[in-house]
Amino acid sequence: MLDAFGLFTPKRRLSLLKMAIIGGFVCSLPITAYLTSKSNLFPILLILAGVAPIGIFLLLRHIELGLVAMLFAGVFVRFRLPTGTASEIVMSLLLCGGLGGLWLMHMVMVEKHIKLKPAPINFPLLAFMVTVFVSLAWNQVYRDALVQNIGSPFVAVISAAVIVLLPGTLLLISNLITDERWLQAIVWIFLAEGAVSLIISLIVDLGIGPTSSIRQLVWYNGFLWINSQGIFHLWYVAFALAFVSFNRRLHPAWKVALLVYVAGWIYWGFFLRTSWLSGWVPTFATGAVIAFFRSKKVFIILLVLLVVAGSYYAQTALDAESKESGGTRLAAYAVNWRITGKHLLLGTGPAGYASYYMTYFPMEGMASHSNYIDIISQTGIVGSFFLLWFFAAHLWNSFKVRRRLENRGDFAECLSVAVIAGTIGCLVAMALGDWLFPFTYTQGIVGFDSAMFNWFFMGLLWALRHSLDSKASPAHDLPTEQGATA
């Protein structure tokens, strides 16, 4: 009888099978987190022994599933590997490295050459990644004689790996996703994760219901430990607002739901956390960019409202934050320059300036809480140059994709707008914290979970661009650009 409705046609059976596999995987993640939180590795090893062969088989057929797994791991999987230090290796980092290894093996063993899809960001991004390791080696050889490593001798190596794997995430996304349907699945899965996170976070913040139990779920090694750190909400707001503003094919009911979704995250990030400048300022910048694309009049009205609303908070919580954090930041920059100014070319290496702090002025050293300061301090003007080159190329070409898709009113146009707005939000966030490159002695390696999402979603734009190019010219790359080949 059910088959009369066409539910079990061959095409639908395949779709249902894929949904069942993905759904089963999603359900297994909280259970995995729960089991591993009990410090008993036997159950998790048993699960891995049974699931690993199936997972490897699926990855070999659909490596995109590994990218989806990174999304879930960043939010739900709290199992970490010890490193001998206070920091631990998170599963999203292992997945990123593992997928990168599979991709490299496929290129070497199957395609017989290593080649990236043509893109103007390839060279500056690869050059930055190489500079990180050059800086690591340089500063091991030419480190000041009095300076000693703090913590494990492998801290600098692990820090370098984290810094390199983050932009590596962008390359994975841009090169491995070839079908726009995967892009749609990834974005909607991420928005669904945000809905779960928002509901639980608001219940805890507002003290609704059994808060002690909810707190255990969110912040303790419990059954569903939601990762609400970082600037996830920037991307939640970016995608939701872009869909509401530009997707003419979206049902009005969905648009209303997404507006409520955006309002919830603004309430969570601004009204409940007003003093957290590095959290809500980048999100507001992201929303302003989307408003600018949608309507200049809406943008001006929004700007006026933000100024009026901001003036009130500037007299209360923001004023206190400015006195406490603003002055501290300036002092941290001045202290950092005392080291960076003497190592301008290649910096002090990954996590390197912390050792200089502890050697020369341990009572004055402070984390910079700025990725711009951290990058120039760790990789010098060489690394900073390539990183800024990447962002300039990324934004310029993102605008070109946006113009190419203008007035289509579909998912592709929404994605292009969301990524441009989110990237600008990330550039703002980099000035206020270590949100794109977590510093070892502040967020630690676990910060990869949060930072990974920024690179992940910037990579979606390039996957979309490659998809559009392949439709326009299926057998050839764009003639004006060259791929990065090794």
Buried (B, 14 or more C-beta within 10 A) or exposed (E): EEEEEEEEEEEEEEEEEBEEBBEEBBEBBBBBBBBBBEEEEEBBEEBEEEBEEEBEEBBEEBBBBBBBBBBBBBBBBBBBEEBEBEBBBBBBBBBBBBBBEBBEEEBEEEEEEEEBBBBBBBBBBBBBBBBBBBBBEBBBEEBBEEBEBBBBEEBBBBBBBBBBBBBBBBBBBBBBBEEBEBBBBBBEBBBEBBBEBBEBBBBBBEEEEEBEEBBBBBEEBBEBBBBBEBBBBBBBBBBBBBBBBBBEEBEEEBBEBBBEBBEBBBBBBBEBBBBBBBBBBBBBBBBBBBBBBBEEEBBEEBEEEEEEEBEEBEEEBBEEBBEEBEEEBEEBBEBBBBBBEEBEEBBBBBBBBBBBBBBBEEEEBBBBBBBBBBBBBBBBBBBBBBBBBBBEBBBEBBEEBBEBBEEBBBBBBBBBBBBBBBBBBBBBBBBBBBBBBBBBBBBBBBBBBBBBBBBBBBBBBBBBBBBBBBEEEEEEBBEEEEEBEE
